[in-house]
Amino acid sequence: MKGGLFFRCLPAPSLNPAPFAVRETSHPPYVPQGPALSGISELQATSAMQPDKPGKPDKPGNRDIVSKALAMLSRRDMSRSEFIAKLIAAEYGKPEAEAVADWCAAEGFLNETRFAEGNARRLGAKYGARRVGATLKQKGVPEDVVAETVAALKESELARAQALWQRKFQQSANDSNERNRQIRYLQSRGFGFDVIKKVITGAIDEE
């Protein structure tokens, strides 16, 4: 209209606007990262994240014996027989002790190979493989684990005997009495005569 005002009508806003589209994502759920774990705690965390394997023993229902078992193994490794004996000495029944030993072994908390290897490293600095093997047997380690551990230890038998002899005597024998004394010492430490002969005569230097 000339000389007048012109108004344009706009549509009224909708009272029910269309909802925003939600885009689905395939990102995995966030897992908080805590401080590094070690020892029994790390094994427990790893075990909790893995599904049970078929035939895997169930966790014993007696929380008291489970706590006792984990506390024992957190201090040091043990053989199965020593572990069970200590639980029985703590007034737990033998069936209970054997059940928790089965569970601890399945979870990796109780490991006789690890126990044997640790003892072999510690004792090997002072004793021969034969003496180490006898000690492991006394601690109840199974025969097959003892045999494997002793075989591995024999690879360094000559070098360990030489180092032990050097620390003890520092020089070769001057007479037969001193030679016999050195031989008896190395024999008492569990070294075989073939190794002792090489150490005493200095044949090790020729190899």
Secondary structure as UniProt FT lines:
FT   TURN            2..3
FT   HELIX           39..49
FT   TURN            54..55
FT   HELIX           63..75
FT   HELIX           80..89
FT   TURN            90..91
FT   HELIX           94..107
FT   HELIX           112..124
FT   TURN            125..126
FT   HELIX           129..138
FT   TURN            139..140
FT   HELIX           143..154
FT   TURN            155..156
FT   HELIX           157..168
FT   HELIX           176..188
FT   TURN            189..190
FT   HELIX           193..201
FT   HELIX           203..206
//
